[in-house]
Amino acid sequence: MTKVLQDMTATKQRNFLAGDETLRLILEDRLDGPFLSYAKRELHLFGERCANEIDERAKHTDREGEPRLVRYDKYGEEVSSVWVNEGYRQTVQETYDTGIVGYVHKDIPDLGHRGNYTYSFAQGYLLSHAEPGFYCPVTLTMATAYLLDHYADEDVKNRFLPHVCSTGEVPLFEGATFLTERQGGSDVGANVVRAVSEDGHYRLHGEKYFASNAGMAGVAMVLARMDGAPEGTKGLTLFAVPWRRDDGSVNGLRIRRLKDKLGVRAVPSGEVEFDGALAYVVGDPAKGIHYMLEALNLSRICNSVASLGIMRRAFLESKEYASRRNAFGKRLTDYPMVKDTLGKMAAKLHVETAAVFDFIKLYEKVTDGEASQEEQVLNRLYIALLKKESAEQAIHFAHEAIEMHGGNGYIEDFVTPRLLRDAQVLTVWEGTANILGLELIRLVNKYAAHKLFLNAMRERLVMVPDSEMKQSLVVELERLGNDLIAFTAYDEALQTFEAKSLMKRMADMYESVVALEWSRKHGGRFTKLAEIFMEDTWSLRKQGEQMKTVEFFEEIM
């Protein structure tokens, strides 16, 4: 019986790209000619791999083959090595060879030009259907590549970047970004790891308390404080720290232990001690925190992309199970309450995916150096809003998938428990909701980001045809505008209290505008998804009225 139920709940498409009309239209909108053809071909192959062998390896890593710390070799010498299973190593190689990191920074051989973040994030989205834990090291490698490419001098860049961007032609160096220290946590200004000048080089001393990809990274980007530097974040310098010296020995690094985490077990997260580790300054020594915050914004986008992958996997598993499972003489999908759950999931998944890739388009403009000051502020705001919203929705979708499966959803034979455990970290990594609330406060108080946001939403709504949905949204936008203006006059305590609830409303507003734009542009199924999304988001349906999720069920599924 268990085997039958496992077969029932398995994703029968065997390709996570199949049936994803939202992603298809995004790619067709963003990529041109040969690049679009190349991306569709490669994403089809990668989507198939993710739905099959990568997914199988992810299950093994989670349940039986998680990373382990190897402190000593057979001679008793301390090596601080991390063991990972062979399937995981194969996933590492196969994924990086697709250019998920490299082709953002170097030419795609088949095309003769670079890829872009839209293509990379589409790869990360498919990967996160199966292995969001491994997408964390990919994220750290993307951030490392960004920092080296944008800010390292030529010597440091030439030493590390070809390896970080490897697609198989040179040995791969995965990346890492080590920020967190025990005494500070999110308060990076409290960091005390020291950078000491010795014989014309810098060597690091101290400890990083939550260092993800420890032992697997070939090079880590580390914030440290030079002797005599000021206190706080302004005194932090960014360094590139190779894990090993040129002779292959460990570069003055020691892994004290690996963290025993609730989920995302694929990524080794540890406590790392620096004992004279050779380090290379990256960029202006006085701008380390500025550089790292830029990398953090990139990581937050990856966090949102991972959330989307979990959301869609949870939706696919729920839909598949409900379409095959019988209860009380009917299929689950014959019951209106089940259709309602799946319909709302479908609408939210579509709109949130469209919204995340909407701000990715702006992010690409920012990273290309073509964005205005106002667009740079909006970019930071959108990232904060959608990082928070998507992470919370990943947990919600995983919860709904477990509910749809009933007792089976709580059993580790199914993917649903892993989805929930992996989703939970996404609200924490790259900034909790409280930290993101502080980001909203900074952007509003320093840059009047609320005015930029309201103006952007109004300008985009002007282009949407009149409808009941638009009229409802105009009313909500006016209310939100009044509350944001009032928010600017609150004292610090009240701002911190109100920030998170306002972020939720702002995210809902942004996603609603995107939903109406897709309805205008594509019509049909996307209009119905927009109607369901608007009704659910803004509580527009009254008891006893039309059940849109039931009426539209066949078309939106």
Backbone torsions as a table, in degrees:
resi	resn	phi	psi	omega
1	MET	NA	-43.4	179.8
2	THR	-60.4	-41.8	-179.2
3	LYS	-63.6	-39.7	178.2
4	VAL	-61.6	-45.1	-179.2
5	LEU	-65.9	-36.5	176.8
6	GLN	-62.2	-43.9	179.5
7	ASP	-63.0	-35.8	-180.0
8	MET	-62.8	-40.7	-171.6
9	THR	-89.7	-9.3	178.9
10	ALA	-63.7	146.0	-180.0
11	THR	-72.9	110.9	-170.7
12	LYS	-76.9	-15.3	-179.7
13	GLN	-64.2	-33.6	-176.5
14	ARG	58.5	18.9	173.2
15	ASN	-156.0	115.4	-174.5
16	PHE	-71.9	-12.2	175.7
17	LEU	-79.8	-28.4	-174.1
18	ALA	-60.3	134.7	174.9
19	GLY	78.8	2.4	-178.4
20	ASP	-91.5	84.3	-176.8
21	GLU	-68.2	-32.3	179.4
22	THR	-63.3	-48.8	179.5
23	LEU	-64.6	-39.8	179.1
24	ARG	-57.7	-46.4	-178.6
25	LEU	-68.9	-33.7	175.8
26	ILE	-62.4	-46.8	-179.8
27	LEU	-62.9	-42.1	-179.8
28	GLU	-66.7	-27.3	178.0
29	ASP	-78.8	-33.2	-171.0
30	ARG	-98.7	-28.5	-174.0
31	LEU	-109.9	146.1	-175.3
32	ASP	-114.9	147.4	166.8
33	GLY	44.3	-122.8	-177.1
34	PRO	-59.2	-34.7	179.3
35	PHE	-64.1	-41.8	178.8
36	LEU	-63.2	-44.7	179.5
37	SER	-62.8	-43.2	178.4
38	TYR	-61.7	-46.9	-177.2
39	ALA	-63.5	-42.7	180.0
40	LYS	-62.7	-41.9	180.0
41	ARG	-64.9	-49.3	-176.2
42	GLU	-69.9	-36.6	178.2
43	LEU	-69.0	-33.0	175.1
44	HIS	-62.3	-46.1	179.8
45	LEU	-64.4	-42.5	-178.3
46	PHE	-70.7	-38.8	177.6
47	GLY	-61.3	-37.0	176.9
48	GLU	-67.9	-42.5	179.7
49	ARG	-64.5	-41.4	-180.0
50	CYS	-63.7	-37.1	-177.3
51	ALA	-77.1	-11.7	-176.4
52	ASN	-119.7	-94.1	-171.2
53	GLU	-67.0	-37.5	178.9
54	ILE	-65.8	-38.3	177.8
55	ASP	-65.2	-41.4	178.1
56	GLU	-63.9	-41.8	178.7
57	ARG	-65.9	-37.0	179.5
58	ALA	-61.7	-40.9	178.3
59	LYS	-62.7	-43.0	-179.9
60	HIS	-64.1	-44.3	-179.7
61	THR	-61.6	-42.3	-177.4
62	ASP	-66.3	-41.6	-171.3
63	ARG	-94.1	-34.2	-170.9
64	GLU	-133.8	-24.1	-168.9
65	GLY	-119.3	36.3	-177.9
66	GLU	-68.9	157.3	-178.3
67	PRO	-57.9	147.6	178.6
68	ARG	-133.2	144.1	179.0
69	LEU	-82.0	129.7	173.2
70	VAL	-111.3	102.9	-174.2
71	ARG	-77.6	-36.0	-172.4
72	TYR	-132.9	150.2	173.3
73	ASP	-87.1	-175.8	-174.3
74	LYS	-68.1	-15.2	177.5
75	TYR	-94.8	3.4	179.5
76	GLY	85.1	6.9	178.2
77	GLU	-81.5	139.0	179.5
78	GLU	-74.4	125.0	-176.9
79	VAL	-118.8	-17.8	-179.3
80	SER	43.8	56.1	179.7
81	SER	-103.4	155.9	177.1
82	VAL	-117.9	124.7	176.0
83	TRP	-87.1	132.8	169.9
84	VAL	-128.5	153.2	-175.8
85	ASN	-72.2	161.1	-174.0
86	GLU	-65.4	-34.4	177.1
87	GLY	-63.1	-40.9	177.2
88	TYR	-62.4	-43.3	178.7
89	ARG	-60.5	-36.7	178.8
90	GLN	-67.5	-40.7	176.2
91	THR	-62.5	-40.8	176.7
92	VAL	-55.9	-52.2	-176.2
93	GLN	-64.5	-47.0	-177.4
94	GLU	-62.4	-38.4	-176.8
95	THR	-71.9	-48.0	-179.7
96	TYR	-66.3	-31.2	179.2
97	ASP	-66.7	-18.5	175.6
98	THR	-72.4	-12.7	-176.9
99	GLY	86.6	19.4	-178.4
100	ILE	-56.4	-31.3	173.5
101	VAL	-104.9	-50.3	-169.8
102	GLY	-61.2	-40.1	-172.3
103	TYR	-78.3	-0.4	167.0
104	VAL	-76.2	-25.3	-171.6
105	HIS	-116.6	-8.7	179.5
106	LYS	-142.9	167.0	-175.7
107	ASP	-68.8	143.7	168.9
108	ILE	-80.2	118.6	-174.4
109	PRO	-53.5	-39.1	-178.3
110	ASP	-67.8	-19.4	-173.8
111	LEU	-114.1	-27.4	-178.1
112	GLY	79.8	14.9	174.2
113	HIS	-150.1	166.5	-178.5
114	ARG	-68.5	160.1	168.4
115	GLY	-82.5	-154.9	176.6
116	ASN	-151.7	177.4	-177.5
117	TYR	-69.5	-31.4	178.0
118	THR	-57.5	-46.5	179.4
119	TYR	-66.4	-44.2	179.0
120	SER	-60.8	-44.2	-179.5
121	PHE	-69.3	-30.6	173.9
122	ALA	-63.3	-39.1	175.6
123	GLN	-64.0	-44.9	-179.9
124	GLY	-63.7	-34.9	177.4
125	TYR	-62.9	-46.1	178.6
126	LEU	-66.1	-42.8	178.7
127	LEU	-58.6	-38.8	-175.2
128	SER	-73.8	-13.1	168.7
129	HIS	-60.2	-34.5	-174.0
130	ALA	-106.6	-42.4	-169.1
131	GLU	-143.5	68.8	176.6
132	PRO	-63.3	-23.2	176.4
133	GLY	-64.0	-42.0	178.0
134	PHE	-73.9	-25.8	177.5
135	TYR	-65.1	-17.5	173.9
136	CYS	-64.2	-53.5	174.7
137	PRO	-58.2	-36.0	175.6
138	VAL	-61.2	-43.5	177.6
139	THR	-59.0	-46.4	-179.7
140	LEU	-64.1	-35.5	177.8
141	THR	-69.6	-37.7	175.3
142	MET	-61.9	-43.4	179.6
143	ALA	-65.4	-40.7	178.1
144	THR	-62.3	-44.7	178.5
145	ALA	-61.8	-41.9	178.8
146	TYR	-59.1	-48.3	-177.0
147	LEU	-65.1	-43.3	179.4
148	LEU	-65.6	-44.3	-176.3
149	ASP	-67.6	-37.3	-174.8
150	HIS	-87.4	-29.2	-167.3
151	TYR	-129.8	-18.5	-178.0
152	ALA	-73.3	149.5	173.9
153	ASP	-72.6	172.6	-172.2
154	GLU	-63.0	-37.3	-179.5
155	ASP	-63.7	-47.9	180.0
156	VAL	-67.6	-41.6	179.5
157	LYS	-61.2	-46.4	-179.0
158	ASN	-67.3	-28.7	179.8
159	ARG	-69.7	-39.8	-170.1
160	PHE	-113.7	-39.2	-168.1
161	LEU	-60.5	-42.0	178.3
162	PRO	-58.0	-34.0	179.0
163	HIS	-76.0	-38.6	178.2
164	VAL	-65.8	-31.3	-178.7
165	CYS	-98.6	15.0	-175.8
166	SER	-60.7	138.3	170.3
167	THR	-120.1	27.3	174.8
168	GLY	115.9	-12.5	-175.7
169	GLU	-83.0	-22.6	174.8
170	VAL	-136.9	162.4	178.4
171	PRO	-56.5	138.9	-178.1
172	LEU	-80.5	133.3	166.3
173	PHE	-111.1	105.8	169.5
174	GLU	-66.2	159.7	-177.9
175	GLY	-108.1	174.4	174.9
176	ALA	-159.1	154.5	173.1
177	THR	-127.4	110.7	-176.6
178	PHE	-100.6	107.2	179.8
179	LEU	-112.7	-49.2	-163.5
180	THR	-71.2	131.5	171.8
181	GLU	-120.1	158.1	-171.1
182	ARG	-59.6	-40.4	-173.4
183	GLN	-81.7	-10.9	-173.7
184	GLY	-118.4	-40.3	-174.2
185	GLY	62.3	-123.8	178.4
186	SER	-70.2	-16.4	177.5
187	ASP	-81.6	79.1	-174.0
188	VAL	-64.7	-26.7	179.5
189	GLY	-62.4	-16.5	178.6
190	ALA	-85.9	1.4	-177.0
191	ASN	-62.0	144.0	-175.7
192	VAL	-128.2	-0.3	176.9
193	VAL	-55.2	129.5	-171.9
194	ARG	-99.9	145.3	171.9
195	ALA	-114.1	113.4	-174.7
196	VAL	-109.1	130.3	178.7
197	SER	-80.2	123.1	179.7
198	GLU	-140.0	119.4	175.2
199	ASP	54.2	42.0	177.0
200	GLY	80.9	4.3	178.7
201	HIS	-126.8	165.2	173.6
202	TYR	-106.5	140.3	176.6
203	ARG	-129.3	138.7	-174.5
204	LEU	-98.9	144.6	178.4
205	HIS	-137.2	132.0	178.7
206	GLY	138.6	-155.7	-171.6
207	GLU	-145.4	139.2	168.7
208	LYS	-110.9	128.3	-166.0
209	TYR	-89.3	-26.3	178.0
210	PHE	-135.0	89.5	-173.2
211	ALA	-113.4	99.9	-178.8
212	SER	-80.0	146.1	-174.4
213	ASN	71.1	22.2	175.9
214	ALA	-60.3	133.5	178.5
215	GLY	84.2	-19.0	176.5
216	MET	-103.0	-25.3	-177.8
217	ALA	-72.8	137.1	173.0
218	GLY	-82.4	-26.7	177.9
219	VAL	-149.1	137.5	179.4
220	ALA	-117.2	141.7	174.1
221	MET	-95.5	119.5	-168.7
222	VAL	-128.4	134.1	172.2
223	LEU	-89.3	130.4	178.4
224	ALA	-146.1	163.2	-174.5
225	ARG	-110.9	121.1	175.3
226	MET	-69.9	152.2	175.7
227	ASP	-59.7	130.9	-179.9
228	GLY	88.5	-5.9	179.1
229	ALA	-72.0	152.3	-179.9
230	PRO	-66.5	161.0	176.3
231	GLU	-72.2	168.5	178.0
232	GLY	79.5	-172.9	-175.1
233	THR	-65.9	-29.0	-176.7
234	LYS	-66.7	-17.7	-179.0
235	GLY	-93.2	9.2	-176.6
236	LEU	-96.9	134.8	178.1
237	THR	-113.1	145.2	178.9
238	LEU	-92.0	132.2	179.4
239	PHE	-125.9	146.9	167.8
240	ALA	-98.5	123.3	-174.8
241	VAL	-121.2	108.9	176.0
242	PRO	-68.4	145.3	179.9
243	TRP	-72.4	-32.8	-179.6
244	ARG	-126.0	153.1	174.5
245	ARG	-77.0	173.0	-179.3
246	ASP	-60.8	-27.7	-179.6
247	ASP	-85.4	2.4	176.8
248	GLY	94.4	-9.1	179.1
249	SER	-78.1	157.7	-179.2
250	VAL	-68.1	136.4	-172.0
251	ASN	-84.7	64.8	176.1
252	GLY	60.0	34.5	-178.9
253	LEU	-121.3	147.1	178.7
254	ARG	-142.6	128.0	174.8
255	ILE	-89.7	114.3	-179.3
256	ARG	-70.6	-45.7	177.1
257	ARG	-165.8	161.9	171.2
258	LEU	-97.1	144.0	179.7
259	LYS	-74.5	139.7	175.3
260	ASP	-92.4	92.7	-169.2
261	LYS	-92.6	156.8	176.5
262	LEU	-62.9	-43.6	-177.3
263	GLY	-143.9	-163.1	-176.0
264	VAL	38.7	51.9	-175.5
265	ARG	-71.5	-12.8	-179.4
266	ALA	-65.4	-29.9	-176.8
267	VAL	-94.4	123.7	176.3
268	PRO	-75.8	116.2	177.7
269	SER	-112.3	127.1	-173.2
270	GLY	-140.8	179.9	172.3
271	GLU	-103.4	120.9	-172.6
272	VAL	-115.8	129.3	176.2
273	GLU	-103.6	137.8	177.3
274	PHE	-106.4	121.9	179.9
275	ASP	-126.5	75.1	-178.9
276	GLY	78.2	30.4	179.8
277	ALA	-67.0	127.9	177.6
278	LEU	-63.5	132.0	-175.0
279	ALA	-137.8	147.2	-177.5
280	TYR	-115.6	125.9	179.1
281	VAL	-63.5	136.0	176.2
282	VAL	-113.5	115.7	175.5
283	GLY	73.2	-156.6	179.4
284	ASP	-70.8	122.9	-178.3
285	PRO	-57.6	-22.8	-178.0
286	ALA	-88.1	-0.8	-174.3
287	LYS	-117.6	21.6	-177.1
288	GLY	-56.6	-45.0	-178.0
289	ILE	-68.4	-35.0	177.0
290	HIS	-61.5	-45.7	179.6
291	TYR	-62.9	-45.7	-175.9
292	MET	-66.6	-33.0	177.2
293	LEU	-68.2	-32.6	173.9
294	GLU	-64.4	-43.6	177.0
295	ALA	-63.4	-34.8	178.7
296	LEU	-63.1	-39.7	177.3
297	ASN	-62.1	-40.7	175.7
298	LEU	-61.5	-43.7	180.0
299	SER	-64.4	-33.8	177.8
300	ARG	-66.6	-35.6	175.5
301	ILE	-64.5	-45.6	176.9
302	CYS	-57.1	-38.7	177.8
303	ASN	-60.2	-43.3	177.4
304	SER	-64.7	-40.4	179.7
305	VAL	-64.5	-41.9	176.1
306	ALA	-61.3	-40.4	177.6
307	SER	-60.3	-42.8	178.4
308	LEU	-61.0	-41.5	179.3
309	GLY	-61.8	-43.1	177.3
310	ILE	-65.1	-41.7	179.4
311	MET	-58.7	-46.8	-177.0
312	ARG	-69.8	-38.0	177.7
313	ARG	-62.2	-42.2	178.5
314	ALA	-62.2	-40.0	178.2
315	PHE	-65.7	-46.3	-179.5
316	LEU	-61.0	-43.8	179.6
317	GLU	-64.5	-40.1	179.6
318	SER	-65.0	-45.8	-178.8
319	LYS	-64.0	-43.9	-179.1
320	GLU	-63.8	-45.0	-178.9
321	TYR	-64.8	-45.9	-176.3
322	ALA	-66.8	-29.7	-178.3
323	SER	-77.5	-14.3	-177.9
324	ARG	-112.9	-21.4	-172.7
325	ARG	-85.8	132.5	175.7
326	ASN	-101.8	144.0	175.2
327	ALA	-150.0	128.3	179.1
328	PHE	55.9	37.0	174.0
329	GLY	85.5	3.7	179.5
330	LYS	-134.5	158.6	169.2
331	ARG	-70.2	148.4	178.9
332	LEU	-56.7	-35.7	-177.5
333	THR	-74.0	-1.5	172.5
334	ASP	-83.1	-14.4	-176.3
335	TYR	-90.0	130.4	-179.5
336	PRO	-56.0	-37.6	-177.7
337	MET	-65.6	-33.7	177.0
338	VAL	-72.3	-42.8	176.2
339	LYS	-59.7	-37.0	179.7
340	ASP	-65.3	-44.6	178.8
341	THR	-61.5	-49.3	-178.5
342	LEU	-66.1	-37.3	179.7
343	GLY	-65.0	-42.4	177.9
344	LYS	-67.2	-38.1	175.8
345	MET	-62.4	-44.3	-179.7
346	ALA	-60.9	-42.7	-178.8
347	ALA	-66.5	-47.8	-179.1
348	LYS	-64.6	-41.1	179.1
349	LEU	-60.8	-47.3	179.2
350	HIS	-60.1	-50.7	-173.8
351	VAL	-66.8	-40.9	-178.5
352	GLU	-68.8	-38.0	175.6
353	THR	-62.6	-46.0	179.0
354	ALA	-61.6	-39.5	-178.5
355	ALA	-69.4	-43.1	179.2
356	VAL	-61.5	-45.8	179.2
357	PHE	-72.6	-19.2	173.0
358	ASP	-65.6	-47.2	-179.8
359	PHE	-77.6	-19.5	173.0
360	ILE	-62.8	-34.9	176.1
361	LYS	-60.9	-41.4	176.5
362	LEU	-68.7	-38.9	178.9
363	TYR	-59.5	-40.8	178.1
364	GLU	-62.2	-37.5	176.9
365	LYS	-64.8	-39.5	178.4
366	VAL	-65.0	-48.0	-177.0
367	THR	-69.6	-22.9	175.4
368	ASP	-81.3	-3.4	179.8
369	GLY	76.0	21.9	-175.7
370	GLU	-108.0	2.9	-174.7
371	ALA	-92.0	146.1	174.6
372	SER	-74.7	170.4	177.0
373	GLN	-59.5	-41.0	-179.8
374	GLU	-64.6	-40.2	179.2
375	GLU	-67.6	-34.2	177.1
376	GLN	-64.8	-39.1	177.6
377	VAL	-67.0	-44.9	177.9
378	LEU	-61.5	-36.7	178.0
379	ASN	-59.2	-48.4	178.3
380	ARG	-62.0	-40.1	-178.8
381	LEU	-66.2	-48.9	-179.4
382	TYR	-59.4	-41.3	-179.8
383	ILE	-61.8	-45.0	179.5
384	ALA	-63.5	-45.1	-178.5
385	LEU	-61.6	-48.3	-173.9
386	LEU	-80.8	-26.0	173.3
387	LYS	-61.7	-48.1	179.9
388	LYS	-62.3	-49.4	-175.0
389	GLU	-66.0	-46.1	-176.1
390	SER	-67.2	-38.2	178.9
391	ALA	-63.5	-42.3	178.4
392	GLU	-66.8	-35.4	178.9
393	GLN	-71.6	-30.9	176.8
394	ALA	-61.0	-42.0	176.6
395	ILE	-64.0	-44.2	-179.6
396	HIS	-61.2	-44.4	-179.1
397	PHE	-65.3	-40.9	177.9
398	ALA	-62.4	-40.1	175.9
399	HIS	-61.3	-45.5	-179.3
400	GLU	-63.9	-35.9	178.4
401	ALA	-65.0	-41.0	176.9
402	ILE	-63.5	-44.2	177.5
403	GLU	-58.0	-42.8	-177.9
404	MET	-64.1	-33.9	-179.1
405	HIS	-83.6	-11.3	-175.8
406	GLY	64.8	-141.2	-179.0
407	GLY	-59.8	-32.4	178.6
408	ASN	-61.7	-29.4	-178.2
409	GLY	-67.6	-16.0	-178.3
410	TYR	-97.4	1.8	-175.2
411	ILE	-100.4	135.4	-174.9
412	GLU	-69.8	-7.9	172.1
413	ASP	-63.9	-25.1	-179.3
414	PHE	-99.2	161.8	-177.9
415	VAL	-77.5	-17.1	-170.1
416	THR	-60.1	-40.7	177.1
417	PRO	-62.2	-38.6	179.5
418	ARG	-66.0	-37.7	178.0
419	LEU	-59.1	-43.8	-178.7
420	LEU	-67.3	-43.8	-179.6
421	ARG	-65.0	-40.3	179.5
422	ASP	-70.5	-35.8	-178.8
423	ALA	-66.5	-33.8	-172.3
424	GLN	-59.8	-33.3	-177.2
425	VAL	-72.1	-21.1	-173.1
426	LEU	-69.1	-21.5	174.2
427	THR	-77.2	-14.1	-176.0
428	VAL	-102.4	-49.5	-178.6
429	TRP	-59.2	144.1	177.0
430	GLU	62.3	20.5	175.1
431	GLY	116.7	117.8	175.8
432	THR	-68.9	173.9	177.4
433	ALA	-59.4	-36.5	178.0
434	ASN	-64.6	-43.3	178.1
435	ILE	-64.4	-40.2	178.4
436	LEU	-67.6	-32.5	174.5
437	GLY	-62.6	-38.9	176.0
438	LEU	-65.0	-33.4	176.5
439	GLU	-63.8	-42.6	176.6
440	LEU	-59.1	-45.4	-178.8
441	ILE	-59.8	-45.6	178.8
442	ARG	-60.8	-45.1	-176.9
443	LEU	-66.9	-36.8	178.9
444	VAL	-71.5	-47.8	-175.0
445	ASN	-71.5	-35.2	-174.9
446	LYS	-93.0	-35.1	-172.4
447	TYR	-122.4	5.5	-176.7
448	ALA	53.2	44.9	-176.2
449	ALA	-61.7	-27.7	179.8
450	HIS	-63.9	-37.1	178.2
451	LYS	-67.8	-42.4	178.4
452	LEU	-61.8	-41.3	179.9
453	PHE	-64.6	-49.4	-178.0
454	LEU	-62.5	-41.5	178.4
455	ASN	-63.3	-41.9	179.8
456	ALA	-63.4	-42.1	-179.6
457	MET	-66.6	-41.2	179.6
458	ARG	-64.8	-43.0	-179.8
459	GLU	-63.2	-38.7	-179.8
460	ARG	-73.8	-34.1	179.0
461	LEU	-68.0	-29.3	178.3
462	VAL	-57.5	-32.8	-176.4
463	MET	-81.6	-5.8	-178.7
464	VAL	-93.4	132.1	179.7
465	PRO	-59.7	152.3	178.4
466	ASP	-63.5	139.6	177.7
467	SER	-165.5	170.3	176.3
468	GLU	-62.3	-36.8	178.6
469	MET	-62.5	-44.6	179.7
470	LYS	-64.2	-42.9	-179.2
471	GLN	-61.2	-41.3	177.9
472	SER	-63.0	-39.5	-177.1
473	LEU	-71.8	-35.8	176.9
474	VAL	-60.9	-41.2	178.1
475	VAL	-63.4	-45.6	-179.8
476	GLU	-65.4	-35.6	178.9
477	LEU	-65.7	-37.7	177.9
478	GLU	-64.7	-43.7	177.7
479	ARG	-62.3	-44.7	180.0
480	LEU	-62.8	-41.6	178.6
481	GLY	-59.9	-43.6	178.8
482	ASN	-63.1	-40.7	-178.8
483	ASP	-70.6	-34.8	177.5
484	LEU	-68.0	-38.3	177.0
485	ILE	-63.9	-43.2	176.9
486	ALA	-62.3	-37.1	-179.2
487	PHE	-58.2	-35.7	-177.4
488	THR	-65.6	-22.0	-177.8
489	ALA	-94.4	-5.0	-179.2
490	TYR	-71.6	155.9	172.8
491	ASP	-76.5	174.8	-173.2
492	GLU	-58.4	-43.8	-177.2
493	ALA	-62.8	-44.3	-177.8
494	LEU	-71.1	-35.1	176.2
495	GLN	-61.0	-44.9	180.0
496	THR	-65.3	-31.4	179.3
497	PHE	-69.6	-39.3	-173.4
498	GLU	-91.0	-14.0	-167.6
499	ALA	-59.9	-46.8	-173.4
500	LYS	-66.1	-40.1	179.2
501	SER	-66.6	-36.1	176.7
502	LEU	-67.4	-37.4	178.1
503	MET	-61.6	-39.3	177.5
504	LYS	-61.1	-45.2	-179.8
505	ARG	-67.2	-37.1	178.0
506	MET	-66.9	-40.8	177.1
507	ALA	-63.9	-42.3	176.9
508	ASP	-60.7	-40.3	179.7
509	MET	-65.1	-47.6	179.7
510	TYR	-59.5	-47.3	-179.2
511	GLU	-65.3	-35.0	179.0
512	SER	-65.3	-41.4	176.8
513	VAL	-61.6	-44.5	178.3
514	VAL	-61.9	-41.0	179.2
515	ALA	-59.9	-43.4	179.9
516	LEU	-69.4	-34.4	176.7
517	GLU	-65.0	-41.4	177.4
518	TRP	-66.7	-37.9	177.0
519	SER	-61.2	-44.7	178.8
520	ARG	-62.9	-41.9	-172.8
521	LYS	-79.4	-38.2	-171.1
522	HIS	-114.4	-22.4	176.6
523	GLY	59.1	-158.2	174.5
524	GLY	51.5	-124.7	-177.8
525	ARG	-56.5	-36.1	-175.5
526	PHE	-74.7	-24.3	171.7
527	THR	-69.4	-41.6	179.1
528	LYS	-66.2	-40.1	176.4
529	LEU	-62.8	-39.0	178.2
530	ALA	-64.3	-41.4	179.9
531	GLU	-62.5	-43.3	179.1
532	ILE	-65.3	-44.5	-179.5
533	PHE	-60.8	-47.0	-178.4
534	MET	-63.9	-43.4	-178.6
535	GLU	-62.3	-42.7	-177.8
536	ASP	-74.4	-41.7	-175.5
537	THR	-67.5	-41.8	-173.6
538	TRP	-107.0	12.7	176.0
539	SER	53.2	50.9	-175.3
540	LEU	-85.4	-23.7	-176.5
541	ARG	-81.3	135.6	174.7
542	LYS	-99.5	151.1	-178.3
543	GLN	-53.8	133.4	177.6
544	GLY	90.3	-7.5	-179.5
545	GLU	-81.7	177.9	-178.7
546	GLN	-47.9	135.0	176.7
547	MET	-94.7	88.9	-174.2
548	LYS	-64.4	-37.9	-179.8
549	THR	-63.3	-29.5	177.4
550	VAL	-81.2	-46.0	-177.4
551	GLU	-64.3	-37.8	-176.0
552	PHE	-94.3	6.2	-166.2
553	PHE	-55.6	-50.7	-175.2
554	GLU	-61.6	-41.0	-176.5
555	GLU	-71.9	-41.0	-175.5
556	ILE	-78.7	-17.3	178.1
557	MET	-81.3	NA	NA
